[in-house]
């Protein structure tokens, strides 16, 4: 349950996204309570003071996803955290203030605002948490992460995923990861107010997983980079070409069946196998790309609604949500650029 925030005793830095600041899960100065409540989100662990100055002041912010979560944690005292193996989740920690030591398996690093840590579930973890350190922590479900990678490789995984521990936040990879975390932190609380939000939140959860799999080195990275795309059959390509050429028009599955020359079932199977989406979702992505291109070419005084409707979107509220999910900004922001 959210608690009132006593700003006089609080020492929190700027959190990633205004909505994060409204997601306080708990605040405590009691060691046992801090251990118990953090364990409720993660797993049972040892938590103790590192030094004699025992000034615990724990704040924990929490945004739940489907099977994962976004969190922000500060202890306010020098602490030793020993969870052992995380077992069923990956944990990506990004200090937004301060620093600390991280050990995961045979890897060790000093983590700070320039270096995040990616903890693996199958390796023993130990953390030294400095008093001034605040971390955003992205908890990614292990099963979901393994399924996403298995789908990308199109085969079952033969070994657990082992990420490199350190993530350079000044690199393009680090910036891409942080932008994704901030985007999801902003979007999820707003999406929860919409009908059928569970589907969209799962998509954002998968966005986090797939971003990490592509930007952070791991023991399957080389295979993932070298994975050649399957050559789609002719009927899939014919349907694709038709959707690109006619995305401004009303396009039904019957149209696509006639153009492709195969049954609807065969067409759906082809798109699922070679494109990972249904034909109509491919059409929607094609229209979103066309709107994005048109907005970038338009005069800033032009109208987003006119451009979106001209390219085939009729439900403008849903269009705006899907556009932001796809491009990381609103249509009006694209137009202003």
KOLDRENZA-420557 format. One record per residue: z, y, x of N, C-alpha, C, O in turn; residue in three letters. Coordinates in steps of 0.2 Angstrom, whole numbers, plus 5000, padded with zeros to 4 digits. Atoms other than C-alpha are relative to their C-alpha. Example, Ala and Ser with C-alpha at 12.3 -4.5 7.8 and 13.67 -1.06 7.14 Angstrom:
<atoms>
500049945004503949785062500050065004500350055009ALA
499949944996503649955068500350054996500450114999SER
</atoms>
This chain:
<atoms>
500049945004500050005000500050065004500450065009UNK
500049944997499650175006500750045000501050044995UNK
499349964999501150285012499850075001499350095003UNK
500149934999501350475012500150015008500549985011UNK
500049994993501050545029500450065002500350115000UNK
499649954998502350645038499750035006499850005012UNK
500349964995501350765048500450035006500150045011UNK
499549974995502850835058500149955005500249975011UNK
499950054995503150665067499449975002499449935007UNK
500650044998501350605068499750035006499750095007UNK
500349984994500450605084499349975001499049965006UNK
500650035000498750545079499450055002499550115001UNK
500549964999497150605086499550004995499649984989UNK
500550005005495550645077499749934999499549895003UNK
500250075002495050475068499350004999499050064997UNK
500750015001493250415066499850004993499849954990UNK
500249995007492750485049500650034996501250004997UNK
499549975004493750585037500349954995500949954994UNK
499750055005493950435025500549965004501049935001UNK
499650044996494850345039500750034999501249994999UNK
499449965001496250475038500449994994501050004993UNK
499750025007496550425020500249934999500449914994UNK
499950075000496750245024500649975003500649925007UNK
499450024997498550235030500349934997500449944991UNK
499750065003499150055028500850005001501149984996UNK
499350005000500850075035500250055006499850065011UNK
499749964994501950185047500749975001501149974996UNK
499350024999503550115055500250015007499850025012UNK
499750004994504750135069500449945002500849945007UNK
499650075000505449955067499549955004499049945001UNK
500450044996504849835080499849944996499249924996UNK
500150065004504949675069499550024994499049984993UNK
500549985006504049765054499350015003498849995000UNK
500749994997502649825066499749945001499149935000UNK
500250074998502449645072499749974994499249944994UNK
500150045006502449575055499450034996498949994994UNK
500549975004501249695047499350005004498849995000UNK
500650014996499949695061499849935000499249924999UNK
500250075000500049505061499749994993499249944993UNK
500350015007499649515042499250015000498849994996UNK
500749984999497949595047499649955005499049935004UNK
500450044994497549495063500349935000500049884997UNK
499750074999498649345068500750015003500950065005UNK
499450004997500449305073499950015008499549985011UNK
500149984992500749375091500750025002501250044998UNK
499449984997502149425103499950085001499450105003UNK
500049934999502549615103500650025003501250015000UNK
499349974998503849695114499850065005499350085006UNK
500049944996504249845124499849995007500049935010UNK
500150014993503549865142500550035004500750005009UNK
499549974996504849985148500650014996500749994990UNK
499449995004506550045143500050064995500450064991UNK
500149945005505950205134499749974993499149974992UNK
500250045006505850115117499950054994500450064990UNK
500149955005505150255106499449984995498950014995UNK
500650035004504050145094499950054994500350074991UNK
500349965006503050255081499349974998498850005000UNK
500650045001501750135074499750034994500050044988UNK
500449985006500350205063499449955000499149945005UNK
500550045001499050085056499650024994499850024988UNK
500549985005497450135046499649944999499449905004UNK
500350065001496450005038499550014994499650034989UNK
500550005005494749995029499749925000499449905004UNK
500350075000494349815023499350004998499050044994UNK
500750015002492649745022500049944995500449934991UNK
500050065003492149575015500449955003500949935000UNK
499650054996492749455028500350035007500650005011UNK
499849974994493049585042500450064998500650074992UNK
499649945002493949755043499950055006499850035012UNK
500049954995493949925052500750035000501050044995UNK
499349994999495649975059500150065005499750065009UNK
499949954995496450115069500849995001501250004996UNK
499350014998498150085078500350045006499950045011UNK
499749974994499350175089500849984999501149984994UNK
499350025000501150115094500450055002501050055000UNK
499549944998501850275101500549985006500950025007UNK
499650024995502650175115499749955005499249925002UNK
500350044996502250075130500149934998500749914998UNK
499950075003501949895123499649955004499149965007UNK
500450074998501449715128499949974994500349954990UNK
500250045006500449625115499749945002499249945006UNK
500250064998500149445117499849954994500349924992UNK
500250055006499149355103499849935002499749894997UNK
500450064998498449215113499350004998499050054999UNK
500750005003496849155106499950034993500350014989UNK
500149975007496149255091499849954995499949964989UNK
500250065003495349095085499550014995498949994995UNK
500550005006494449155069499750075000499450094994UNK
500349935001493849335073499950035007500350015012UNK
500149964994493149445087500350074999500450094993UNK
499649935001494049615090499750055005499750045011UNK
500349954996493049765097500550065000500650094995UNK
499549954999494349895103499750065004499550055009UNK
500249944997493850075106500550055001500750084995UNK
499549954999495150195113499750074998499250095001UNK
500249935001494950365105500550055003500450115002UNK
499549964996496450425115500449955005500549905003UNK
499650044996497350355130499749945003499149945003UNK
500350064996497150195140500449945000501049954997UNK
499650064999497750015143499749955003499149965005UNK
500250054997497549855151499849944995500149934990UNK
500250055004496549715143499849935004499449945009UNK
500250074997496449525148499749964995500149954990UNK
500350055005495349405139499749945004499149955007UNK
500350054996495049235147500150025007500750045010UNK
500049984993494649265165499850075002499750095007UNK
500249934999494049445162500650054999501050034995UNK
499549955000495149595165499750075001499250085004UNK
500249934999494849785163500550054998501050034994UNK
499649945003495649955160499550034995499050054996UNK
500449975006495050015143500250074999500850095000UNK
499949935002494950205139499450024996499049984993UNK
500549975005493850325129499349985002498849994998UNK
500750014998492350285140499949925000499349905002UNK
500250084999492550085140500449974994501049974994UNK
499750045005492849985125500149925002499849915007UNK
500050074999493349795125499849964994500049984989UNK
500250045005492649655116500349935001500249905006UNK
499650065000493849515113499749944997499549944991UNK
500350065003493249335110500549964997501149955000UNK
499550045004494149215098500249945004500749915002UNK
499850064997494149065110500350015007500449965010UNK
499749984993494949155125500750034999500750074994UNK
499349975001496749195127500050085002499750105007UNK
500049925000497149385125500750025002501250004999UNK
499449964999498449495132499950075001499450095005UNK
500149935000498549685130500650045003501250025001UNK
499549954998499549815139499850074997499350104998UNK
500149945004499649965127500450065002501050065001UNK
499749944998500050135134500350044994499950044989UNK
499749965006501150255123499550054997499550064991UNK
500549955002499750385122499349974997498950004995UNK
500650035002498450255117499949994992500349964989UNK
500250015007497550255100499349965000498949985004UNK
500650035000496250125097499749994993500149974988UNK
500350025006494950095083499949925002499749915007UNK
500150074999494849905081499649974994499749974988UNK
500550035005493349815072500149935001500049905006UNK
499950075000493849645067499449974996499349984991UNK
500650045003492249535064500249935000500449895004UNK
499950075002492449365056499649965005499049975005UNK
500450044996491949235068499549964997498949954999UNK
500550045004491049125055499450044998498850024999UNK
500649955002489949275049499650015007499050015006UNK
500449994994489549315067499649945003499049955005UNK
500450054998489049145072499449984995498949964997UNK
500650015005487949125056499550055001498950035001UNK
500649954998487049285060499749995006499049995006UNK
500450024994486649235077499649944999499149935002UNK
500450065001486149065072499450014996498849984997UNK
500649985004484949145059499550035005498950025004UNK
500549964995484249255073499649955004499149965006UNK
500350054996483949105084499749944997499349915000UNK
500350055004483448995070500249935002499849885002UNK
499750064998484548855076500750005000501050055000UNK
499350004999486348795076500250025007499950015012UNK
499749984993487448865090500349945003500749905000UNK
499750064997487848735103500750015003501149975005UNK
499349984996489348835111500250064996499950104993UNK
499749945003490548975105499650065004499450065009UNK
500349934997489849155108500650035004501250035002UNK
499649974995490649235123499750075002499250075006UNK
500249934999490449425124500250025007500850005009UNK
499849964995490549525140500650044998500550074993UNK
499449975003492249605139499950085000500150114995UNK
500049935000491849785144499350034997498850004998UNK
500649975004490649895133500150085002500550115001UNK
500149934997490150065142499850044994499350044991UNK
500149965006490350195128499550065001499350094997UNK
500549954998489250315138499349985000498850025001UNK
500750034999487750195138499750014993500050024988UNK
500450015006486450185124500349954995500449964989UNK
499750055004487250025118500750024997500850014992UNK
499449975003488950105117500050054995500350054990UNK
500149955005488350255108499749974993499949994988UNK
500350035006487350145096500649964996500649964990UNK
499450045003488950035092500450054997500650044991UNK
499549965002490050185090499750044993500150054989UNK
500449975006488750275078500049954994500149974988UNK
500050055005488750115068500749994997500849994991UNK
499350005002490650105067500150064995500450054990UNK
499949945004490750285061499650004993499950024988UNK
500450015006489350255048500449964995500449984989UNK
499750055004490250105041500650034997500850024991UNK
499349975002491950195041499950054994500350064990UNK
500249955005491150335030499849974994500049994988UNK
500350025006490150235018500449954996500449954990UNK
499750065004491250085013500550034995500450014989UNK
499549975005492650195004499650034994499850024988UNK
500449975006491250284994499649944996499649954990UNK
500450055004490250124990500549964995500349944990UNK
499550045004491850044983500150034993500350004988UNK
500049975007491650174968499449984996499450004990UNK
500650025003489950104964500049934997500449895000UNK
500150065003489549954953499749955005499249975009UNK
500450054995489049794963500150025007499750015011UNK
499949974993489849874979500049945005499949955011UNK
499950064995490249694986499449995004499449975010UNK
500650024997488449664990499850055006499650035011UNK
500249954995488149824999500550005006500350025012UNK
499550004994489849815009499849945004499949945010UNK
500250064995489249635015499450025004499450005010UNK
500649984996487649715021500250045006500050045011UNK
499749964994488649845031500449965005500349975011UNK
499650054995489749705038499549975004499649965010UNK
500550034996488149615044499750055004499550035010UNK
500249954995487549775051500450015006500250015012UNK
499650004994489049785062499949945005499949955011UNK
500150064997488849605067499450005004499349995010UNK
500650014997487049615071499950065006499650055011UNK
500049954994487249785081500349975006500149985011UNK
499650024994488549705092499649945003499649945010UNK
500450064997487449545095499450035004499249995009UNK
500649974996486049655101500250055005499850065010UNK
499849954995486949785111500549985005500550015011UNK
499550024995488349695120499849935003499749884999UNK
500250064997487849555132500549944999501149954998UNK
499650065001488449375128499649945003499049955005UNK
500350064997488049195133499349984996499049934999UNK
500650015004486549195120499550065001499050054998UNK
500449945000485849365125499349995002498850014999UNK
500750014997484349305135499649964995499049984994UNK
500450045005483849175122499850054994499250054991UNK
500249955005483949315109499550055002499050064997UNK
500549954998482949435119499349975000498850004999UNK
500750034999481549305122499849964994499249934994UNK
500250035007481549245104499350034998499350094996UNK
500649985003479749255099499950004993500149954990UNK
500050005008479449305081499549954998498949945001UNK
500450055002478649165071499350044997499450104994UNK
500649985003476849195066499949994993499949934991UNK
500050015007476749225048499449974997498849995000UNK
500750025003475449135037499650054997499950114996UNK
500549965003473949215030500250034993500250094992UNK
499849975007474649235012500650055001500650104997UNK
499549954999476149325019499750075002499950125000UNK
500349944997475149445029499650044994499550104994UNK
500449975005473949475014500550044995500350104993UNK
499549965004475449525003500350065003500450115000UNK
499749944997476149635016499550065001499750114999UNK
500549954999474549725019499950044993499850104993UNK
500149975007474349755000500650054998500550104996UNK
499449965001476149824999500050065004500250125001UNK
500149944996475849945013499550054997499650114997UNK
500649965003474250005005500250034993499950084992UNK
499949995007474950014987500750024999500950014993UNK
499349995001476750064990500250054995500750064992UNK
499949945005476550224979499949974993500150014989UNK
500150035006476050114965500549954997500949935001UNK
499650065003476849994953499849935002499249925001UNK
500250074997476849824962500549954997501149964998UNK
499650065003477449664953499949945004499449945008UNK
500150064997477649494959499349974998499049935002UNK
500650035002476149444949499450035004498949995006UNK
500549974995475049574959500049965006499549945009UNK
500050034993475649494975499849935000499549905005UNK
500250075000475349314969499250005000498949965003UNK
500750005001473549364964499750025007499249995009UNK
500349974994473249454981500149945005499649935009UNK
499850054994474049314992499649934999499549905003UNK
500450065001473149174983500549935000500249885000UNK
499550055000474749064982500550014994500550064991UNK
499650005006476049024969500650055002500750065008UNK
499449964999477649134967500549975005500850005009UNK
499550034996478749004974499849995008500250005012UNK
500250004993477648984990500150075003500250075009UNK
500049944997477549164992500850025002500950055007UNK
499349994998479449184991500349965006500649995010UNK
499850044994479749045003499750035007500150035012UNK
500349974994478549125015500350065003500550075009UNK
499649934998479449295015500749985003500950015007UNK
499350014998481149215016500049975007500449985012UNK
500150034994480549105031499850045006500150045011UNK
500349974995479549225041500250085000500150115005UNK
499849935000480249395036500850014998501050074999UNK
499350005001482049355031500250044993500850054992UNK
499849975006481949445014499549984995499049954996UNK
500550025005481049424997499450055000499550105004UNK
500649955000479349504994500250074997500050125000UNK
499849935003480149644983500550045004500450105004UNK
499649964995481449684996499650035006499750085008UNK
500549984995480049695009499650074997499550115001UNK
500349955003479149814997500550065000500350125001UNK
499549945000480749924995500150035007500150095008UNK
500049974993480849935014499450045002499550095006UNK
500649964999479049985015500050074997499850125000UNK
500049935003479350125003500550055003500450115004UNK
499549964996480950185012499750035006499850085008UNK
500349974994479950195028499550054999499450105002UNK
500549955002478550295019500350064998500150125000UNK
499649945002479850415012500250035006500250095007UNK
499749974994480650435029499450045004499550095007UNK
500549974996478950475037499850064996499650115000UNK
500249945004478550595023500550065000500350125001UNK
499549954999480150685024500050045007500150105007UNK
500149974993479950715043499450045000499450095004UNK
500649965000478250785040500050064995499650104996UNK
500049955005478750895025500350065003500750065008UNK
499749944999479251075025500750004998500849974993UNK
499350005002481151095025500250034993500750014989UNK
499949975007480951195008499849954995499849964989UNK
500250055005480151045000500549964996501149974998UNK
499550035004481050934987500049935001499549895001UNK
499950074999481750764991499849964994499549914995UNK
500150035006481650714973499249994999499049934997UNK
500750015001479750744972499749955005499349915003UNK
500350054995479350654988500249934999499849884999UNK
499750075002480450504983499649974994499449914994UNK
500350025006479650494966499249995001498949944998UNK
500750014999477850514973499949935004499349915003UNK
500150064996478150364984500349944996500349884999UNK
499950065004478750254970500749994998500949944994UNK
499350015002480650274968500150044993499950094992UNK
499949975007481250304950500850014999501050054996UNK
499349995000483150274952500350035006500450015011UNK
499949964994483550414963500750005003500850005009UNK
499350014998485450384964500049945005500349945010UNK
500050074995485150204971499650025006499749995011UNK
500449984994483750274982500450035005500350025011UNK
499649964995484950394990500549965004500549965010UNK
499550054997486250254994499649965005499849955010UNK
500450054996484850135000499750045007499750015012UNK
500349964995484050275011500650015006500450005011UNK
499549994995485750315020500249935003500349935009UNK
499950074996486050125023499549995005499749965010UNK
500650024995484350105031500050055006499850025011UNK
500249954995484250265041500650045003500650075008UNK
499449974997486050315044500150084998500650115001UNK
499949945002485850485036499750014993499349974990UNK
500349995006485450565019499350025000499150055005UNK
500749975000483650605013500050075002499550105005UNK
500049934999484050785013500250025007499950075010UNK
499949994993484750775031499349995004499250035009UNK
500750014997483050705036499550054999499250085004UNK
500449955001482150835028500150075004499750105006UNK
499849944997483150975036499850005008499750055011UNK
500150014993482750905053499250025001499050015007UNK
</atoms>
